[in-house]
């Protein structure tokens, strides 16, 4: 009696492994989040230069609120465009992909909704800035504390997703492309 070896899942066209809808560990998601923040410095630099050139702004505090609104729109375009394709550069580096609840790429409206809802990471501490006249250091401590609480809340979600992902109907999953081995050209 011969035992047959079980067949593994076949790879679809393009050599990409099938999606497993399991959330990456919180540590990896937060490392990706920090890396994304570093990459955003380049986006801010180019957008800020473009804004100051177009508006002929000579002093950094001139047109401050208009610049903030401009950056909000630029960030929205950046994230909506990349998320609708599955990932940003940071997410690709950390093997994280954004999908909808069914495991498909998200639509641009859903990516835009996720972008707006993702501001829950920052708005509550920022809302306390004006009424309590917080200093920069106090705001920093409050912001770090809120981000830690917000991130840890994902542990309470049954699928380990962040609250803004659950509200937007999206999810972060572990995704790693498996490359096919080239065929050997020797005689067997």
C-alpha positions in Angstrom: 0.0 0.0 0.0 1.5 3.3 -1.0 0.9 6.5 0.8 0.4 9.5 -1.3 1.9 12.8 -0.2 -0.8 15.5 0.4 -0.9 18.2 -2.3 -0.4 21.7 -1.0 -2.5 24.6 -2.4 -1.6 25.5 -5.9 -0.3 29.0 -6.6 -2.5 31.3 -8.6 -1.1 33.2 -11.6 1.6 35.6 -10.7 3.1 33.3 -8.0 1.3 35.0 -5.1 0.2 32.8 -2.2 -3.5 32.7 -1.4 -4.7 35.2 1.2 -4.9 34.1 4.8 -7.1 36.6 6.6 -5.1 36.6 9.8 -4.1 39.9 11.3 -0.3 40.4 11.7 1.0 40.7 15.2 0.5 44.1 16.9 4.2 44.6 17.2 4.6 44.3 13.4 1.7 46.6 12.7 3.0 49.2 15.0 6.5 48.9 13.5 4.9 49.4 10.0 3.0 52.4 11.5 6.3 54.0 12.6 8.0 53.3 9.3 5.0 54.8 7.5 5.5 57.9 9.6 9.1 58.2 8.6 8.2 57.8 4.9 5.6 60.6 5.3 8.3 63.1 5.9 9.1 63.0 2.2 5.5 63.5 1.3 5.2 66.4 3.7 8.5 68.0 2.4 7.4 67.8 -1.3 3.8 68.9 -0.5 5.0 71.7 1.7 7.4 72.9 -0.9 4.7 72.8 -3.6 2.3 74.7 -1.3 4.8 77.4 -0.3 5.8 77.9 -4.0 2.3 78.1 -5.2 1.1 80.5 -2.5 4.4 82.4 -2.3 4.6 81.8 1.5 7.7 83.4 2.9 7.3 82.7 6.6 6.5 79.3 8.1 3.6 80.5 10.1 1.9 82.3 7.3 -1.0 80.3 5.8 -0.5 77.7 8.5 -4.1 76.5 8.5 -4.3 76.4 4.8 -1.1 74.3 4.7 -2.6 71.9 7.3 -5.8 71.6 5.2 -3.6 71.0 2.0 -1.6 68.3 3.8 -4.8 66.6 5.0 -6.0 66.4 1.4 -2.5 65.2 0.1 -2.4 62.5 2.8 -5.9 61.5 1.9 -5.0 61.1 -1.8 -1.7 59.3 -0.9 -3.4 56.7 1.4 -6.6 56.3 -0.6 -4.6 55.6 -3.7 -2.1 53.1 -2.1 -4.7 51.4 0.1 -7.0 50.8 -2.9 -4.1 48.9 -4.4 -3.6 46.8 -1.3 -0.6 48.4 0.5 1.7 51.3 0.9 5.5 51.0 0.7 5.7 50.5 4.5 3.0 47.9 4.4 4.7 46.0 1.6 8.0 46.0 3.5 6.3 44.5 6.6 4.2 42.0 4.5 0.9 43.6 5.5 -2.0 44.1 3.1 -5.3 46.0 3.4 -8.4 44.1 2.3 -12.1 44.3 2.8 -14.0 41.8 5.0 -14.2 39.3 2.1 -10.4 39.5 1.4 -10.6 41.6 -1.7 -8.8 44.8 -2.5 -10.7 47.8 -1.0 -12.5 50.3 -3.2 -11.4 53.9 -3.2 -14.5 55.1 -1.3 -13.8 52.5 1.4 -10.1 53.5 1.5 -11.1 57.1 1.9 -13.5 56.2 4.7 -10.6 54.3 6.4 -8.4 57.4 6.0 -11.0 59.6 7.7 -11.6 57.1 10.5 -7.8 56.6 11.0 -7.7 60.2 12.4 -9.1 58.7 15.6 -5.5 57.9 16.3 -4.8 61.6 16.7 -8.0 63.7 17.1 -8.9 63.0 20.8 -5.6 64.2 22.2 -5.5 67.1 19.7 -9.0 68.1 20.8 -7.7 68.6 24.4 -5.0 71.0 23.2 -7.0 74.2 23.1 -9.3 73.9 26.1 -6.6 72.9 28.5 -3.7 74.9 27.0 -1.4 72.0 27.0 2.3 72.5 26.4 4.1 70.5 23.6 5.5 68.0 26.1 2.1 67.4 27.7 0.6 66.9 24.3 3.4 64.5 23.4 2.8 62.4 26.5 -1.0 62.4 26.0 -0.5 61.5 22.3 1.8 58.6 23.1 -0.6 57.3 25.8 -3.6 57.5 23.5 -1.8 55.7 20.6 -0.8 52.9 23.1 -4.3 52.6 24.3 -5.8 52.7 20.8 -3.3 50.0 19.6 -4.0 47.8 22.6 -7.7 48.0 22.0 -7.2 45.8 18.9 -6.5 42.9 21.3 -10.2 43.1 22.3 -11.4 42.8 18.7 -12.2 39.1 17.8 -10.1 39.4 14.7 -7.4 41.6 16.3 -8.2 44.5 14.0 -8.0 48.2 14.9 -11.3 50.0 15.6 -11.1 52.2 12.6 -10.6 49.1 10.4 -13.7 47.5 11.9 -15.7 50.7 11.4 -14.5 51.1 7.8 -15.1 47.4 6.9 -11.4 46.8 6.2 -8.8 44.6 7.8 -5.0 44.3 7.9 -3.7 40.8 7.0 -0.4 39.1 6.8 0.5 38.8 3.1 3.8 37.5 1.7 4.4 36.7 -2.0 5.9 33.3 -2.6 8.2 33.3 -5.6 8.3 30.3 -7.8 11.5 28.5 -8.2 12.9 28.6 -11.7 12.9 25.3 -13.5 16.3 23.5 -13.5 17.7 23.1 -17.0 19.8 20.0 -16.3 19.2 16.4 -17.3 17.7 14.2 -14.7 
